[in-house]
Amino acid sequence: MTKKKRRSRIGIRWQLFGTLALLTVVFIMVLWVFQIRLLSYFYEKEKFSEMEALAAELVTNADDEDFLEKVESHAREQDTCIRLYAAYDLEKDIVKAHSAADCVIHYMTESQIAEIYELAEKNGGTYDRRLEIRNPMHGEGDEDFRLPMIHPRSDSINAIHARMLEIGGEDYLLILDVPLTPVSAVTKTLELQFLWIAAAMMLTALLIALIASHIIAKPLADITEKARKMAAGNYEPDFSVKTGYREVKELAEVLNHAASEIGATDRLQKELIANISHDLRTPLTMIKGYSEMMRDIPGENSPENVQAIIDETTRLSELVNDLMDLSKLQAGTQKIAPAVFDLTATVRDTMHRYDTLIRHEGYRIEFQSAGEAFVCADRVLILQVIYNLINNAVNYTGESKRVVVTETVENGRVRLSVADDGEGIPPEQIHEIWDRYYRVDKVHKRSVMGTGLGLSIVKGVLEAHNATYGVESAVGVGSVFWFELELCEPPTEQE
Ligand code: ADP
């Protein structure tokens, strides 16, 4: 990652602030539209419906005796101006309740009342009108409804609701009037308030972004710093963070785990190189020593010394071969070539290799077979597995010098186990013996021993075959190494 690239990316802080600021803007806009832009609309709508409700209530009480008092008392209670006219005489009102200031109905001429009456009649009995009255000094008002006597004071907007009603068979006209308070003054105050609220919210957004980003970004920056150290080869960093969100803590835990795993692999790698170099050096030193001795000391050119050199060379090539096999298996370049073969016969063949050991050193290697057991696997590699397991059993068996190889067939599978009665493996080390170069007690009992790679080759081969394998071992009792392969149909005669 170049420095330039890193700088061009937006950090959590600004991204968070951007999101919060956008949210604030949207929120303020929505509020602004509803609170300021649509305020007068909602307010006027509300006023008209209030008047309508009042008029409807009065109409239901129209036949009451105290109707006229009721009109007056309602006008007072609801701050509304009300006038009542008889249809036959629109010149003279019957009731003139003058409760609210700035009512305009009191200035209406007979012809205007008659016009309202007509409009209400046409409209099915009711008529709503929003009247804008302007002082001529301030400009034009409601053109088609000029009041002859212009409202004496300043400009005003009035809501007029007219309703026809019947009292004792006669038609009447009820006109209600509520002056509408101009909302512009209110909206101005609100607008200013909104500006302050917006500024305060932006500041809060910035503060939240700063705090939240500190909680997120700080531990992330710490983790990045430690990850850099890890990349430089320090596998000990402690990624754990004290503060931060759950996700950051989880990331830290995963990185801690990764660091310890990489650290362990790194240690194993170093150990491996040390072990390999040691194991290569030992036979080489011996070969060099013997050869120099044979060159320099007359009479040392004996067949025994030559044999010693040959033995060391054999060990050396065994080690190199094992290393090759293992690296091929681990790199996945070792292709298994499955073929059908009889496992029993293969084990028997392997047994012959131990004839000398049996004859000269008193070992007893028994094989309890299960008759024919055909499997489909790479014969050469499986042979290597059997050989490694028996070799180990021979190497680690106890005083009895007895090794038992058992073959059992069950549920379409064949199980081969190699048992010895040696010292066994401590339970805490049982998982590690499959690792390269792992040795339980680092000191070999027999001088002609394995390379320390045997079981990792066994593991590699068996895993490449998808075979199950394992070991049961008890300290002082012995160990049983086993593996299982699926049985196959035996090959037909022609094959
Ligand atoms: P080595 O060449 O040391 O035998 P292996 O990979 O074959 O290497 O085995 C790894 C280790 O597992 C051995 O060093 C030994 O400690 C342990 N081990 C393997 N087989 C046996 C066994 N049959 N009994 C006891 N320990 C065993």
Residues whose N, C-alpha, C, O or C-beta is under 5 A from the ligand:
A	BS01	ADP	N392 A393 Y396 G422 G424 I425 I433 Y438 R439 V440 D441 G450 T451 G452 L453 G454 L455 S456 S479
